[in-house]
Every structure is written in C-alpha cells, then in structure tokens.
Amino acid sequence: MRHYQYLLCAGFIAFASLAHAEPTTNSLSLDDSIRQVLAYSPALKAKMESIGGSRGERQQSGLIPNPEISIEAENILGNGSANGIDGAEVTVGIAQLVELGGKRGARLSAANRLVDQTNLEYAAAGLDLVRDASISWAEAVASAEELRLAQDQKELADEVLSSVSRRVAAAAENVIQKSKAEVALAASKIELAKAERNKMASIKALAGLWGEDTPAFNLDTAGFFDVGQPDFTGNDATLANNPDLKLIEAGVGLARANLDIERANAVPDVTFEAGVRDNRDAEEQSFLAGVSIPFPAFNRNQGTILKAGHDVTKAEHEKAATINALDLSLVKAQNALEISYAEITSLEKDILPSAEKAFSQARKAYQSGKFSYLEVLDGQRTLFDVRMQHVVALKDYHTAKAELDRLTGKHLNLIQFGGEQK
C-alpha cells in the first residue's frame, strides 16, 4: 500500500500547473489530452474530496467519548418541609464512559483502511481518465483521418467524372458510364458530410472529458501513426501496478476491520460516575461515586457479528472474481494489441501499396482505352476501403494499448506523485 497512500492536494495542484490554464489553441497531442483531463476533470476532483473525507472520519474514530455532567434537585416545590427550595437536595455529578474490548483501536484500524481505499479509488479513477482520454484522442484523430480520406475520395471522384465526361464527349464511352461516375461523386459527398460531423462530434467528446464546451484546438496526429511491436515483458505486462487489485485487497481488509469492530462492540462498556450532594435543609455535603456496566443477557451483538463475518467472506469471493476478470481482460487486451499491430503491418507493407498501385494502373489503362470504367470504379473503392481499414486498425491499436496501459497501471506515475507516504 506504500505507493498509494496520502495523495496531497499540493501534488494535485502541481500537476494541474503542467496543463494549460485555458483551452489550448495549439495542436493537441495525446500527452496534452492526458494532462488536460487529469488537471480539470470534475470526477477526479470529487475523488480527492473523498480522500479528505476519509481522513476526517479517521480523526473522528480516534476520539474518546465526551464526559456527561448532570445536575439533579430533589425535595423542591412540594408540600410541608419540601415547600420551595429550602429543603432541596442538589446533586452535581460527572460521568465518563470508558470503552472496553479495543473499540477505539478497532475503529482506527478500519478508518485507516478506509483512507487506503479512497487513495486507491483516486488512483483507479485517474487511470480510468487517462485511458478514456487516450481512447477519445485516438477516435478524434481517426475521425480527422477519415475526413481526409473522404476529401481525397471526393477529389478522386471529381477527377474520374472529368475523365469519363471527356471520353463520353469523344464518343469513346457510353453515356451511362458518366451517370455512374456522377452517382459515385454524389456518394462521396455524402460520405464527406458524414465524416465532417463525426469529426466534430469526436472532438467535442474529447474536450468534454475536461469540461471544455467549445473546443479551440487542432489535433496533433503524428503520434497516431507511431506504433510499436507489442512487448509483453516486465511490469508493463503484469497486473502488479494495477490499483484495482490493491483496491479489492483493501476491501477485504476493511471488511475484516469492521468484523473486529463488531466483536469489540459485544464487550460491555463501563461508565464511572462521581458527584457532590448538597442537603440545604441539614446544611450537609457528601460525595458520591458509582459504576455501571450493562449486563449482556440478551443482546451480545451476535447478529451484527454474523453479518460482518459474511461480509468478509463475500469480500474474499469478490477478490477472487476480480482477479479472474482482470487476468482475462489482460489477455484480451494483449491479444487485441497483437492483432491490430499485425493488421497494421500487413496493410502498410503489402495491401495498401498494392491497392494504390492497382488503382493507378487502372486509371491509366482507362484513359488509354484499355480498361472499362467499372474497373476504375472498383479500384477506387478498393483503395478507399483499404485506407479506411488502415485508419480503423490504427484506432484499434491505440484503443487496445490504452486498455492494456490501464490494466498494467503504466501511467500511475502521472497520478501518484508528491504525496505523503507511509
């Protein structure tokens, strides 16, 4: 738990200073997106307040019960000798409850585990934001690339239509081919408008992670095409730094601490009393003392102890289920990363160059009258589909990498720093 405890607000503010104070108008890279979301996310700020609240609860759990002061008057406002207050007997006393059975220590132990838990929740929430920012940035860049491809597709459709129109005018091509080219151009315009809307929506979704309503930045797309061969070795490929594991362990510890509290609550507490009695009629004073101990004849807190015991068992089962789920998620993320990387490599090395070459040859052959328009159109569609497949594969790669980084806690150093540690 050493690296997850006591995150100071000063650290949070220091990290915020690394981000832009105002929405950036420069090119937004992946690192910029991560800095923005960690600095300005309301969700992360709420988690920071939870840490403060748990520390307050820890402080409260260590306090001893307050003493009670009592004042009691007898033989007043009655009949005969008890008329008025001349014969009153006034008792002033103080009582102090003394907790037995280790109640205070048990509460402190549970409160410390709650502080650990809120620190881990903060770390997990921060990693969630890093993952979400990474995925949203990749989706935004992918939508920008899809828009660029849609623009290229429209330009190609314009060029093909011009070429077909010239051949139709020269009676070298059937007029129906011109109609087909016009349909292809109209379809490309629809795809272009769709791509423009998708880009706008994805950028707003990215900026919305840190609360920016009107995005005023361009996307730095360079990192989108920077992919590396997956290497599943070292801490970056294990769950050792995943705060979710430590969080579920903290949950088990908290459940056991709560069981200790309920067992301690079964031990009766002792109340000591002391006071002074003043008999105004006899003009006498006397001291009194007493002690009271509840007799646990019926209620020995057995029902709550039983429930707390089941909560411990439940937490242990949940821990096992969480470990299994995280292990499975890790395997899936690694597999997805390998698949997307292999697809990108194949597309860039073989498929994309072949598609570009095939379309170029088909267009030249059509212009020289060797190919029909259908072959040009087929080559154009194939090239566009391959380029789109390449963008989707890149987006899948970054999505899988973001999921893998979240599971392995790779970016935990961005969230845990400058904090007080035990």
N, C-alpha and C positions, 0 to 999 in steps of 0.2 A: 504493500500500500504506500510505500515510500514516495513514489513519484506521482502520486495522485492527490495528496493532501494539501489543504490550506492554500487555495489559489487566492492571491491577494488582488483587491481591486486595483492597486497600483500597477500590477502586471497587465491587467486588462486595459488600463488607460494607456500604458506604454505601448501595447500592441496597436491600440487604436490610432496612436500618433503616427504609425507607419503607413496608415491608409490615407487617402485623400480626404481632406476636410469637407470638400464639396464634390458633387458628382463630376467625374473626370470627363474632359473633352478630348483626351488623347486616346491612343489605341489601347484597348483593354485586353491584356493578356490573361492567361489562366491564373498566374500568381496575383495579378491585380484583383481579379474576381474573388479569390480566396481572402485577400486582405480586406476587401470591402465587406464581405459577408461576416467575417469574424469581428470586425470593428463596429458594425452598425446593426447587426441582427437583433431585433427585439427578443426573439426566443432565447438567445444566449444571455442577454441581459437579465431575463427572468430567471434563468438558472443560477446566475450569480447572486441574485437576491435570495434564492433558496439556500445557498451556502450560508449567507448571513443569518437567515432564519434558523438554520440548524445549529449554528454556533450560539445563538441566543437561547435555544432550547437546552443546549449543553450547560450553559451558565445557570439556567434556572434549575436544572436537575440536581445541581450540586448544593443548592441552598437547603439549610435545615428549617424545620417548621418554626413559625413565629410563636413566641410565648403569648399566653392569654391572661389578661388582667380582668379580675371580677370584683365588683362591689355589691355587697348584699346587706340589706337593712331589715331587721326583724322587730316585732313589737312596736309598730308605729300605726298611728291613725286608727286605733282600736277603741275599746271601751275600758273603763276603770283605769287601772295603772298603765294600760297601753295607750291611753289617750294622748294624742300629739306625738312628739318625738322625744319627750324627756326620758322615757324608759327604753329607748331604742338600743338595739344591739347591732352594731355596724361591723361587718367583716370585709376586710380588703385582702384579696389574695392574688396569687400569680400561679399559673400552671404552665408546664412545659412538657410537650410531647417528645419522647425520646424514641427514635426509630430503631428497631432491633432487626436482626436477621440479615443485615447487609443491604438494606433497601437503598440507601443513598449510593453506595458503591455500584449496585446493580443498575441504577438509573444512569449514573455517569458512564458506565460501560456501554449501555445502549445508546446514549446520546453521542458518544464518541464514534460509534459505528454508524450512526445516522449522519454525522458530519462526513465520514469517509464516503458514505453512499452518495451524498449530494455532490461531493467533489467529483466522484466518478460519473455521475449523471451529467455534470457540467462538461467533463472531458468527452463523454459519448455524444452529447449534443453538439459540441464543437466539431467533432469528426463527421457527424451527420451533415453539418453545414458545409464542411469542406467537400464532402462527396457530392452534395446537391449542387454546389457552385461549379464543381468540375464537370458534372454531367450537363448542367444547364449551359455552361460555356461551350461545351462540345456541340450541343444541339444548336446553339445560336450560330456557331461557326459553320456547322453543317448546313444550316438553312441559308447562310450567306453564300456558301459554295453552290448550293442547289439553285439559288437565284442566278449566280454567274453562269451556271450551265444552261439554265433556261434562257438567259440572254443570248448565249452562244448558239443555242438551238434555234432561236428565232432568227438570228443573223444567217445561219446556215439555210433555214427555210426560205429566207428572202433571196439568198443567192441562187438556190435551186429553182425557185419560182422564176427569177430573171432568166436563168439558163433555159428553162423549159419554154418560157414565153418566146425567147428568140428562136428556138427550134420550131415552135408551132407557127410563128410568123413566117419562117422559111419553108413551111410545109414539110419539115423533116420529122415532125412528131404529131401524133393525134391530139386534137384539142382536148380530149378527155384527160390527158396527162396534165394539162395546165390546171384543170379543175382539181385534180388530186393534189397538185402542189399547193393550190390555194387553200384546200382543206388542211393540209399539213401545216401551213403557215398560221391558219386560224387556231389550230390546236396548240401550236407553240405559244401563241399569245395568251391563251387561257392558262397554260402551264406557267407562263411568266407572271401573270397576275396572281396566281395561286402562290408562287414562290415568294413574291413580294410580301404578301400577307403573312405567310409562315415566318419569314424573317423578322417582320415587325413584332409578331406575337412572341417569338422565342427570345428576342432581345428584351422585351418587356418582362418576360418571365424571369430572365436572369437578373435584371435590375431590381425586380420585385423582392428578391431574396434579401437585399439590404435596404428596402424601403424607398427606392428611387422611382418616382412616378413617371417622370419624363426623361427617359434615357438620352444622354447627350454625349455618347461616346461611339467611337468606331471599334471594330474588333481586330485585334492582332491575331491573324490566322496562322502565323508561322509555326507556332507550337502544335497546331492541329495535324500537320504533316510529319511531325517528328515522332516516329515510332521506333521502338527498340524491341529486340527479340526478348521474350519473357525469360526471366531467370529466377526460378523458384528455389533460391537458397538463402540462408541467413534469416535474420529476424523479419525481413520484409516478406517472407513467405510462410510465416507461422502466426499463430494467434497469441503469441507471448505478450504483445503490447496492446492487445485488444481490451479496452476498458469494460466491454460488456461481460467478459469473463470475470474480471475482478468485481464488477457490479453485482453479479449473481452470487459470488462468494460473500460479498458484503451483506447481501440479503439473507444468506444463511446465518451469518454471524449475528445480524440484527435479530433474527428470529430466536436464536439461542439466548441472546441477551434479554429479550422480552420474556422468555421462559424463566430465566433467573430472577427477573423482577417479580413475576407471579409467584414463584416459590418463596421469595423473600416476603411477599405480601401475606403469605399464610402464617407468618410468625407475628404474634400479637405485639403491639407497641405498648410502651409504658408511659403513663402520664404522672408526673410528680407535681404535687401541689403544696404551696406554703402560703401562710397569711397571718394577719393580725385581727383579733376580735376586740372591739371596744364596747363595754357594757356601761352606758352612760348613767343608768339608774344606780348601779353599785359602784360606779367610778373605778372600774377594774379593766385591765387589759390582759390579753392572753395570746399566745402564739398557737397556731395550728399547722399541722402537716399531714399530708396524705399521699397515697399512691393508688393508682387504678390500673388494672390490667384486664382487658377483655378476655373472657373465657370462651375459647373456640369449641363450643359444644356442637354446633350445627354447621356453621359456615367456616370452612377451613380453606376457602378459595379453590376447592378441588375442581370445580367446573372450568374456571379460567385457566388453571394449570393444565388441565386436559386439552383445552383448545390450543394453548400455546405450544404444547407438545406436538399436536397435529400440524401446527403452522411450521414447526421446524422440519418435520418430515416432508411436508409439502414443498418447502423451500429447497430441500435436498433433491427431490424429484425434479423440480423446475431447473435446478442447476444442471442435472444430467441431461435433461431435454434441451436446454440451451446450448450445452457443449456439443451435443449431436447436431443440432441445427447449424451452429457456427461452422463445425467441421464440414458439413455438407455444402454450406454456402461458399466456403473457401475453395473447395474442389470445383464447384460450378464456376466461380469467378476465374479461377486459373484456367479451366477448360475454355471458357468464353474468350479469354485473352489470347490463348494459343490459336484458337480457331480464327479469330479476327485478324491476328497477325499473319497467319498463313494465307488467308484470303487476300490481304493487302499485298503481300509479297508476290503472290501469283498474278494479281491484277496488274501491278506495276511492272513486273518483269516480262510477262508474256501476253496477257489478254488485252490490256489497254493499248500497247503498241501495235498489236495485230489488228485491233478494231480501227485504230486511226489509219493504219496503212490500207486496210481494206476499203474504207470509205474514200480515201484519197484516190485510190486506183479506180474505184467505181465511178467517181465523179469525172475523172479524166477520160475514162473509157466512154462515158455517156456523152461528154462533149465532142468526142471524136466519132460518135455514132456506133460504137461497138457494143455498148450496154443499153438496156432499156431503162426507163425511168424507175420502174419497180425495184430494180437492183440498187439504184442510187438511194431510193427511199428506205429500202431495207438496211443498207449500210449506215445511213444516217441514224435510223432508230437504234440500231445495234450499238453504235458509238455512244449515243446519248445514254442508253441503258447501262453500258459498261462504266461510263463516267459516274453515273448516279450510284451504281453499285460500289464504286471505289469510295465515294463520299460516305455512303452508309457503313461500309466496312470500317472506315476511319472513326466514324462516330461510335460504332460498336466497340472498337478497340479502347477508346477513351472512357466509354461507359464502364466497360469491364475493368479497366485499370483503376478507375475511381472506386468501384466496388471492392476491388482487391486491396487498395490502399486503406479503405475504411476498415476492412476486416483485420488487416495486419497492424493498424494503428500507425501507419507510416508518418502521418503529419501531426502526431501528438505533440511534437516539439513546438508547433505553432500555437498550441493552446496551453501547454504546461510550461511556464517559464516564470522566473522571478517570484515564484510562490514560496511561502514558508513551508518547510518540510520537517517531518519528524525524523 
